[in-house]
């Protein structure tokens, strides 16, 4: 994870992705992963994808932008404009690329200035028009819930107790915003997220803050790790640890959600060879 410090307001641990939003709250479901629209202005491509995911949620179809798992369907939208009869070709595909269905949405006559500017009202209207036909492609048994395990926030090592508590709280809050299920205690049904913090002096003004987050299963097997490191002014470390914790928590939560979304949880936890549950 590439991490860069900024001044005067520190955002050193901000992940290289969009900020968390409600569209990611369905990430535990098969559902539909909506990609940015191809051959559209960047702002329009992103905004229309977000609005389409929201409109699908209104149709009781789990949908989210980008994030997903290996059982998710993927919705690909592409603008086709040959000078007249412009359309957005919506194609719904399985993970292996098998086409589930397609819908051609006319955008002929759409005001160019509003389209290029990703006008919110226009984006919402286009998304609402497309959501019904897209939702109709999906059979109810295609979107059965496949829940990822809840996550327990464990120890934060090599830092003071107040600093550790702030990091734990920041990660818990950010994971909740990303739609992850949280656990108050660890058990044989939970993942566990822990971290180790180190602060290394670089010069008279800056120190490097490094946080290594690990996610383990109930058998103690590490399933993933997220490493963060960035030079931070020591005055910020001493006076604004809360803000640093929030940024670190958001970036770590985004990485953890992405990590667990890549795992098929249909069979639950599988013990390592030679081990079983007590």
ABEGO torsion letter per residue (X at the ends): XBBBBBOABBAAABBBBBBBBAAAAAAABAEBBBBBBBGBBAAAAAAAAAAAAAAAAAAGBBBBBGBBBAABBBBBBBBBBAGBGBBBBBBBBBAAGBBAEBBBBBABGBBAAAAAAGBAAAAAAAAAAAAAAAAAABBAAAABBBBBBBBBBBBBBGBBAAAAAAAAAAAAAAAAAAGBBBBABBBAABBBBBBBBBBBBABAABBBBBBBBBBBBAAGBBAEBBBBBBBBBAAAAAAAAAAAAAAAAAAAAAAAAAAAAABBAAAEBBBBBGBBBX
